[in-house]
Amino acid sequence: MNLNNPPALDSPLERQRKHVFFPWSKQNSAKPFHIIEAKGVHLTLLDGSQVLDFNSSVFNANLGHQHPGMQTAMIEAAKHACVTHPALIHEEKIKLGENLARITPGKPYEGLVKSFFCLGGAEANENAIKMARLVTGRQKIVTRYRSYHGATLAMIGYSGDYRRIPFDGTVNGVIRIPDPYPRGSGQSIDTIRLLEEILEIEGPETVACILLEGVTGANGVFIPPPDYWTRIRQICDKYGIILIADEVMSGFGRTGKWFGIDHFGVEPDIMTMAKGLTAGYAPLGAVIVTDKIAQHFENETLWCGLTNYGHPFSCAIANAAISIYEQENWIDNAAKRGDELAQLLQALKNNNAYVAEVRSIGLLAAIDLRKGPHDERPYVSYRAQGEEAEKAQALQSALLSAGVYCTVRFGTLILAPPLCVTAEELKQGIDIISSVLGKILSSNA
Ligand SMILES: Cc1ncc(COP(=O)(O)O)c(C=O)c1O
């Protein structure tokens, strides 16, 4: 191909398709969507249609789109940012370490105290696991079946999510445990008791860490029972296992508190974060650890690092996002709107025979659909292929055409609007979802 004279191609979609991969898709049937304008909770698509973004882009735009404060911060950061070096001393990096020590669990500056920076959630989890292995000298990692911890080879391998299946067998020492409760079980099964038994069989002295999402995100918003985290904490303390909370999705106000685990009053040994950390305005991930873990690395090498470690631009954007969450009270707003969302979802369930269960915490919610009014099986079964899987895609497309963008995974809708969503926008979105569910599902009957 003559690079000086690339062939004329027509639409941006076709130009992109030619030289850039679409993630998580068969390339010939990828369904990208083309946003030409975005503001707050609203997206304008190429065909001019208006859509409510109930996905916060990819669960990261917690402050909404084109936030003026974030735009100003980006311009200012660009003026002062410099070419980075991992060992660089920089005011924004210092400030972000201080900010995270202040807002994460434990008394400000006392619980989780020292941060390591990287570029996203998967890298944060990988570095957290490396630290847990370095500190304990143990190898095994416990995760849950319904979990997603990132797409790198190691993190997809440790996740339970169906996307690990092509790579199964790549990582060693993973022990997957059941979720807080099985779908539709009404929290009646004591899965922590199962964990204890599994640890007994595996040998708890071989386990480096238990890695759990604060609240399960993309795998279905399974909100743990009230004593769940406390009991996990007790098990970790008993066996010297490091407790890692993955707050990549449930962090930064998503659940109505700074972090999902804050609802349970438990301090993990390590917390990972990304997404809402910069509200999607720059790539950044972080791992924050207790003083005890930090102390371990005073005299032992921390075998972790990367070129863009603590990039000044991304750190400045994270600092700006944290000050906007605080000054504009978006976390309180998420809690208030979350109560309204819970009520709207309950009404949706009462009025729609295909809705099997609704779950929500703050502005993170799931709607489980069933096959039929009298058929309790999931609307689309887990790991469905072919025609059955297309039913979920068709539902997502119908929702988008009607004006709501959200994730539809198998038989479950995941909702996560930006924290700045208004009561009216929530109602409008749920009305749209209700009407689409009514039409699509009854036409399938
Ligand atoms: C809970 C959780 N952990 C980790 C990740 C991976 O983050 P990233 O895509 O930034 O690597 C995600 C992404 O969706 C996530 O939801």
The ligand as an SDF file (V2000), in Angstrom:
LIG
                    3D

 16 16  0  0  0  0  0  0  0  0999 V2000
  -14.2030   -4.1460   38.4760 C   0  0  0  0  0  0  0  0  0  0  0  0
  -13.2640   -3.8990   37.3370 C   0  0  0  0  0  0  0  0  0  0  0  0
  -11.9570   -4.1360   37.5060 N   0  0  0  0  0  0  0  0  0  0  0  0
  -11.0560   -3.9140   36.5280 C   0  0  0  0  0  0  0  0  0  0  0  0
  -11.4510   -3.4620   35.3000 C   0  0  0  0  0  0  0  0  0  0  0  0
  -10.4490   -3.2420   34.2090 C   0  0  0  0  0  0  0  0  0  0  0  0
  -10.2100   -1.8940   34.0260 O   0  0  0  0  0  0  0  0  0  0  0  0
   -9.4650   -1.3760   32.7090 P   0  0  0  0  0  0  0  0  0  0  0  0
  -10.3970   -1.6500   31.5740 O   0  0  0  0  0  0  0  0  0  0  0  0
   -9.2280    0.0650   32.9940 O   0  0  0  0  0  0  0  0  0  0  0  0
   -8.2000   -2.1490   32.6000 O   0  0  0  0  0  0  0  0  0  0  0  0
  -12.8170   -3.2000   35.0710 C   0  0  0  0  0  0  0  0  0  0  0  0
  -13.2750   -2.7020   33.7600 C   0  0  0  0  0  0  0  0  0  0  0  0
  -14.4140   -2.7210   33.4100 O   0  0  0  0  0  0  0  0  0  0  0  0
  -13.7410   -3.4300   36.1130 C   0  0  0  0  0  0  0  0  0  0  0  0
  -15.0570   -3.2200   35.9510 O   0  0  0  0  0  0  0  0  0  0  0  0
  1  2  1  0
  2  3  1  0
  2 15  2  0
  3  4  2  0
  4  5  1  0
  5  6  1  0
  5 12  2  0
  6  7  1  0
  7  8  1  0
  8  9  2  0
  8 10  1  0
  8 11  1  0
 12 13  1  0
 12 15  1  0
 13 14  2  0
 15 16  1  0
M  END
$$$$
